[in-house]
Amino acid sequence: MRNKSLMTVAVLAVTVLAATGCGTIGTEPTSAPSNQPSTGTVTTDKGITTTSTGKTAARTLYFVDGNNRVVPMRVELPLTNEPMNEALQYMVAGGPETWLSGTGLHAPMPTGTKILGINPSGDLVKVSLSAESLTLKDAKQQQALINAVTWELTEFPNIKQVQIEFNGRILPTLSPSGIPTGGTLSRDSGINLEVAEDVVNPADSTKVTVYLDENSSGAHYLVPVTRILPQTADEDIVKETVSSLHEGAVGAGLQSPLSPSAELINESVEGKTATLDFSQSIYQKNQATEAVHALALSLKASAGIDQIKILVNGKVPMQTEGIDFSKVVTAPTYVNEIL
């Protein structure tokens, strides 16, 4: 495992990518109903739940921790015909969200921010935020808002690019940080960015996104961190991802969910499935699910791996915490479920 000198950055590069996501939506904001849990729920295989107060759908929303890192959370939202608008409203401070108490997280958009319009066209969606969204002046807070909105809208099928207007205008940069916002944004720019100090030319580099463990606030959740590293050969991307996951993060409060002594001794990839052979168990006591999920999520985000097979010294580990290591593991659809 190679140690790297990394630094956090607060500027989002304007590059075009591929993400996940899409949907159709109107241009007018809708009022969001309360998201209080109810009894007598029935959930379908498409993630839609029928309750005594109506139908809800599982969504991933993006909030911000005390270090201005963007964190995905799986929640249940009322089922509407304007899901993009609905999702963004729950990411406004003082809005209808009711789940963040005790998590150490807060909404990325300032109080009073309105969603003035959402207009998808092909793989691009244009979103207009009201003037209140410009009241943030700290560079890290501004970057968190941009990241959260970009990653939220690219959660929807087919959406790969996002263009943000502020009070009806496209701004070349945000003041006073200088963060560029004039072009289209995408997940290719990363999230919670860290840059290795030996990266001279960002265009000649490799990005990996790993899911690290946050537990400094008393809550417990996985945080995606994108690292820009010296260029890595395609065949080494799995090894590089596991190495980066092992190393933890620069920022306070994040650590690797993998056991520090579990070295990757062999790896192979067949199609979208990676077989990973470690020197010893990858998890510490009572953290098997977290470690396996973080590993699967990191490899899916960084290397396009859909399934992983975990071995220890060439052998299948014993089943634990409901994980059957004799079978391939698929990355969870949602991260950090709020119950």
C-alpha positions as CSV (number, residue, x, y, z in Angstrom):
1,M,0.0,0.0,0.0
2,R,1.5,3.3,-1.1
3,N,1.2,6.3,1.2
4,K,0.3,9.6,-0.6
5,S,0.6,13.1,0.5
6,L,-2.9,14.7,0.0
7,M,-4.5,18.0,0.5
8,T,-8.2,19.0,0.5
9,V,-9.4,21.5,-2.1
10,A,-12.5,23.6,-2.4
11,V,-12.7,24.2,-6.1
12,L,-14.9,22.2,-8.4
13,A,-13.4,21.7,-11.9
14,V,-15.9,22.3,-14.7
15,T,-15.8,19.2,-16.7
16,V,-18.4,17.1,-18.5
17,L,-19.1,13.6,-17.4
18,A,-21.2,10.6,-16.9
19,A,-23.2,10.2,-13.8
20,T,-26.4,8.4,-12.9
21,G,-29.7,10.0,-13.2
22,C,-32.8,11.8,-14.6
23,G,-36.5,12.4,-14.7
24,T,-39.0,15.0,-15.9
25,I,-40.0,17.8,-13.8
26,G,-42.0,21.0,-13.9
27,T,-40.6,24.5,-13.5
28,E,-42.6,25.6,-10.4
29,P,-41.6,24.6,-6.9
30,T,-44.1,22.4,-5.0
31,S,-44.9,22.3,-1.4
32,A,-43.4,19.2,0.3
33,P,-45.5,17.2,2.7
34,S,-44.2,16.0,6.0
35,N,-42.0,13.0,6.0
36,Q,-43.1,11.5,9.4
37,P,-43.1,7.7,9.5
38,S,-46.4,5.9,9.5
39,T,-47.6,2.5,10.2
40,G,-49.0,-0.2,7.9
41,T,-46.4,0.3,5.1
42,V,-46.1,-1.9,2.0
43,T,-42.9,-1.6,-0.1
44,T,-42.7,-2.8,-3.7
45,D,-39.6,-4.0,-5.5
46,K,-39.2,-0.6,-7.1
47,G,-38.7,1.2,-3.8
48,I,-42.2,2.7,-3.6
49,T,-43.9,2.4,-0.2
50,T,-47.6,2.7,0.4
51,T,-48.5,4.1,3.9
52,S,-51.7,5.3,5.6
53,T,-50.8,8.8,4.4
54,G,-49.9,8.0,0.8
55,K,-47.1,6.7,-1.3
56,T,-43.4,7.4,-0.7
57,A,-40.3,6.6,-2.7
58,A,-36.7,5.8,-1.6
59,R,-34.4,8.7,-2.5
60,T,-30.8,9.6,-1.9
61,L,-30.4,13.2,-0.6
62,Y,-27.1,15.0,0.0
63,F,-26.4,16.8,3.2
64,V,-23.3,18.4,4.8
65,D,-21.3,17.5,7.9
66,G,-19.4,19.7,10.3
67,N,-16.4,19.8,8.1
68,N,-18.4,20.8,5.0
69,R,-18.1,17.4,3.4
70,V,-21.1,16.2,1.4
71,V,-22.8,13.1,2.7
72,P,-25.4,10.9,0.9
73,M,-28.4,9.8,3.0
74,R,-31.2,7.4,2.0
75,V,-34.6,8.7,3.0
76,E,-38.3,8.2,2.2
77,L,-40.0,11.1,0.3
78,P,-43.6,11.6,-0.7
79,L,-44.2,10.3,-4.2
80,T,-44.8,13.2,-6.5
81,N,-44.7,14.0,-10.2
82,E,-41.9,16.5,-9.6
83,P,-39.3,14.4,-7.8
84,M,-36.3,16.6,-8.6
85,N,-38.0,19.6,-7.2
86,E,-39.1,17.6,-4.2
87,A,-35.7,16.3,-3.4
88,L,-34.0,19.7,-3.6
89,Q,-36.5,21.3,-1.3
90,Y,-35.5,18.8,1.4
91,M,-31.9,20.0,1.0
92,V,-32.8,23.6,2.0
93,A,-32.1,24.7,5.6
94,G,-35.3,25.1,7.5
95,G,-37.2,23.1,4.9
96,P,-39.3,20.0,5.4
97,E,-36.6,17.5,6.3
98,T,-37.1,16.0,9.8
99,W,-34.3,13.4,10.0
100,L,-31.0,15.2,10.7
101,S,-31.3,15.7,14.4
102,G,-28.4,13.9,16.1
103,T,-26.6,13.1,12.9
104,G,-24.2,16.1,12.9
105,L,-25.4,16.9,9.4
106,H,-27.2,20.0,8.0
107,A,-28.8,21.0,4.7
108,P,-26.4,22.4,2.0
109,M,-28.6,25.3,0.8
110,P,-29.3,28.3,3.0
111,T,-32.6,29.1,4.6
112,G,-35.1,30.7,2.3
113,T,-33.5,29.3,-0.9
114,K,-36.3,28.5,-3.5
115,I,-36.1,26.2,-6.5
116,L,-37.2,28.6,-9.2
117,G,-37.1,26.1,-12.0
118,I,-35.9,22.7,-13.1
119,N,-35.7,22.0,-16.8
120,P,-34.2,18.7,-18.1
121,S,-33.3,18.2,-21.7
122,G,-31.6,15.0,-22.8
123,D,-28.8,14.3,-20.4
124,L,-28.6,17.9,-19.1
125,V,-30.8,19.5,-16.4
126,K,-30.8,23.2,-15.7
127,V,-31.8,24.3,-12.2
128,S,-32.4,27.9,-11.1
129,L,-31.9,28.7,-7.4
130,S,-33.1,31.9,-5.8
131,A,-30.8,34.8,-4.6
132,E,-30.7,33.3,-1.0
133,S,-28.4,30.6,-2.4
134,L,-25.7,33.3,-2.8
135,T,-25.6,34.2,0.9
136,L,-23.0,31.6,1.6
137,K,-19.5,33.3,1.4
138,D,-17.2,30.5,2.8
139,A,-15.5,28.7,-0.1
140,K,-16.1,25.2,1.5
141,Q,-19.8,25.9,2.0
142,Q,-20.2,27.1,-1.5
143,Q,-18.4,24.1,-2.8
144,A,-20.6,21.8,-0.7
145,L,-23.7,23.4,-2.2
146,I,-22.5,22.9,-5.7
147,N,-21.5,19.3,-5.1
148,A,-24.7,18.5,-3.3
149,V,-27.0,19.9,-6.0
150,T,-24.9,18.3,-8.8
151,W,-24.8,14.8,-7.2
152,E,-28.5,15.0,-6.2
153,L,-29.7,15.8,-9.7
154,T,-27.4,13.1,-11.3
155,E,-29.1,10.6,-9.0
156,F,-32.0,10.6,-11.5
157,P,-31.9,8.3,-14.5
158,N,-30.2,9.6,-17.7
159,I,-29.0,12.9,-16.2
160,K,-25.3,13.3,-16.6
161,Q,-24.8,17.1,-16.6
162,V,-26.1,19.9,-14.4
163,Q,-26.1,23.7,-15.1
164,I,-26.9,25.9,-12.1
165,E,-28.4,29.4,-12.4
166,F,-28.5,31.8,-9.5
167,N,-31.5,34.0,-9.4
168,G,-32.0,33.4,-13.1
169,R,-28.4,34.1,-14.2
170,I,-25.5,31.9,-15.0
171,L,-22.5,33.1,-13.0
172,P,-19.0,32.5,-14.3
173,T,-17.8,32.1,-10.7
174,L,-19.1,32.4,-7.2
175,S,-17.9,35.4,-5.1
176,P,-15.6,35.6,-3.2
177,S,-14.3,32.0,-3.7
178,G,-13.9,32.1,-7.4
179,I,-15.4,28.6,-7.7
180,P,-16.4,28.2,-11.4
181,T,-20.1,27.7,-12.1
182,G,-20.4,29.0,-15.7
183,G,-20.3,25.7,-17.4
184,T,-22.0,22.3,-17.0
185,L,-21.2,20.3,-13.9
186,S,-20.9,16.5,-13.5
187,R,-19.8,13.7,-11.2
188,D,-16.6,13.5,-13.1
189,S,-15.3,16.5,-11.1
190,G,-15.6,14.4,-7.9
191,I,-16.9,15.0,-4.4
192,N,-15.2,16.1,-1.2
193,L,-12.0,16.5,-3.3
194,E,-8.5,15.7,-2.2
195,V,-5.5,16.2,-4.4
196,A,-2.2,14.4,-4.1
197,E,0.7,17.0,-3.7
198,D,2.7,15.2,-6.4
199,V,0.0,15.8,-9.0
200,V,1.4,18.5,-11.3
201,N,-1.1,18.3,-14.1
202,P,-4.7,17.4,-13.1
203,A,-5.4,16.4,-16.7
204,D,-2.7,13.8,-16.4
205,S,-4.1,12.1,-13.3
206,T,-6.4,9.4,-12.0
207,K,-9.5,9.9,-9.9
208,V,-10.7,7.4,-7.4
209,T,-13.7,7.8,-5.1
210,V,-13.7,5.9,-1.8
211,Y,-16.2,5.6,1.0
212,L,-14.8,6.4,4.4
213,D,-16.2,6.1,7.9
214,E,-17.3,9.2,9.8
215,N,-18.0,8.8,13.5
216,S,-16.6,11.9,15.1
217,S,-20.0,13.5,15.7
218,G,-21.5,10.5,17.5
219,A,-23.4,9.4,14.4
220,H,-22.0,6.7,12.1
221,Y,-22.0,7.0,8.3
222,L,-20.0,6.6,5.1
223,V,-18.6,9.6,3.3
224,P,-17.5,9.6,-0.4
225,V,-14.1,11.2,-1.0
226,T,-12.6,11.7,-4.4
227,R,-8.8,11.7,-4.7
228,I,-6.9,13.0,-7.6
229,L,-3.7,10.9,-7.8
230,P,-0.8,10.5,-10.2
231,Q,-2.0,8.7,-13.4
232,T,-2.6,5.0,-12.8
233,A,-2.8,2.3,-15.5
234,D,-6.3,1.0,-16.1
235,E,-5.3,-2.5,-15.0
236,D,-4.1,-1.1,-11.6
237,I,-7.3,0.9,-10.8
238,V,-8.7,-1.8,-8.5
239,K,-5.5,-2.0,-6.5
240,E,-5.3,1.8,-6.3
241,T,-8.8,2.1,-5.1
242,V,-8.3,-0.5,-2.3
243,S,-5.0,1.3,-1.3
244,S,-6.8,4.7,-1.1
245,L,-9.6,3.2,0.9
246,H,-7.1,1.8,3.4
247,E,-5.5,5.2,3.9
248,G,-8.4,7.1,5.3
249,A,-8.6,10.8,4.7
250,V,-6.9,14.1,5.2
251,G,-9.8,15.7,7.0
252,A,-10.7,15.3,10.6
253,G,-13.1,12.6,11.6
254,L,-12.7,10.2,8.6
255,Q,-11.1,6.8,8.8
256,S,-10.9,3.7,6.7
257,P,-13.6,1.1,7.5
258,L,-11.1,-1.7,6.5
259,S,-8.9,-3.4,9.1
260,P,-5.4,-1.7,8.8
261,S,-3.6,-5.0,8.7
262,A,-5.6,-6.6,5.9
263,E,-3.3,-6.3,2.9
264,L,-4.5,-7.0,-0.6
265,I,-2.3,-9.8,-1.8
266,N,-4.0,-10.6,-5.1
267,E,-6.8,-9.3,-7.3
268,S,-8.4,-10.3,-10.6
269,V,-11.2,-8.9,-12.6
270,E,-13.6,-10.8,-14.9
271,G,-16.1,-8.5,-16.6
272,K,-17.7,-6.4,-13.9
273,T,-16.7,-8.8,-11.0
274,A,-13.5,-8.4,-9.0
275,T,-12.0,-11.2,-6.8
276,L,-10.0,-9.7,-3.9
277,D,-7.7,-11.9,-1.8
278,F,-6.6,-10.3,1.5
279,S,-3.9,-11.4,4.0
280,Q,-6.5,-11.4,6.8
281,S,-10.1,-10.4,7.5
282,I,-10.9,-7.0,6.1
283,Y,-13.1,-5.9,9.0
284,Q,-12.8,-5.3,12.7
285,K,-15.2,-6.5,15.3
286,N,-18.9,-5.8,14.5
287,Q,-17.9,-3.8,11.4
288,A,-18.2,-6.4,8.7
289,T,-21.2,-4.9,6.9
290,E,-19.7,-1.4,6.9
291,A,-16.3,-2.6,5.6
292,V,-17.8,-4.8,2.8
293,H,-20.2,-2.1,1.7
294,A,-17.5,0.6,1.7
295,L,-15.3,-1.7,-0.4
296,A,-18.1,-2.5,-2.9
297,L,-19.2,1.1,-3.2
298,S,-15.6,2.4,-3.7
299,L,-14.9,-0.1,-6.5
300,K,-18.2,0.6,-8.2
301,A,-17.5,4.3,-8.1
302,S,-13.9,4.2,-9.1
303,A,-13.6,1.1,-11.3
304,G,-17.1,0.3,-12.5
305,I,-17.1,-3.0,-10.6
306,D,-20.6,-4.3,-10.0
307,Q,-19.8,-7.2,-7.8
308,I,-16.9,-8.3,-5.6
309,K,-15.8,-11.7,-4.2
310,I,-13.8,-11.6,-1.0
311,L,-11.2,-14.2,0.0
312,V,-8.7,-14.4,2.8
313,N,-5.5,-16.2,1.9
314,G,-7.3,-17.8,-1.0
315,K,-10.1,-19.2,1.1
316,V,-13.8,-18.1,1.6
317,P,-14.2,-16.4,5.0
318,M,-16.9,-17.6,7.4
319,Q,-20.3,-16.0,7.2
320,T,-20.8,-13.1,9.6
321,E,-23.3,-10.3,10.2
322,G,-25.5,-11.8,7.6
323,I,-22.8,-11.6,4.9
324,D,-22.3,-14.9,3.0
325,F,-18.8,-14.6,1.6
326,S,-19.3,-17.7,-0.6
327,K,-21.4,-15.4,-2.8
328,V,-20.5,-12.3,-4.7
329,V,-21.3,-9.0,-2.9
330,T,-23.1,-6.2,-4.7
331,A,-22.8,-2.6,-3.7
332,P,-25.9,-1.4,-1.8
333,T,-28.3,0.7,-3.8
334,Y,-28.5,3.3,-1.0
335,V,-25.9,4.6,1.5
336,N,-26.5,5.7,5.1
337,E,-30.1,4.8,5.5
338,I,-32.0,6.9,8.0
339,L,-34.5,4.8,10.0
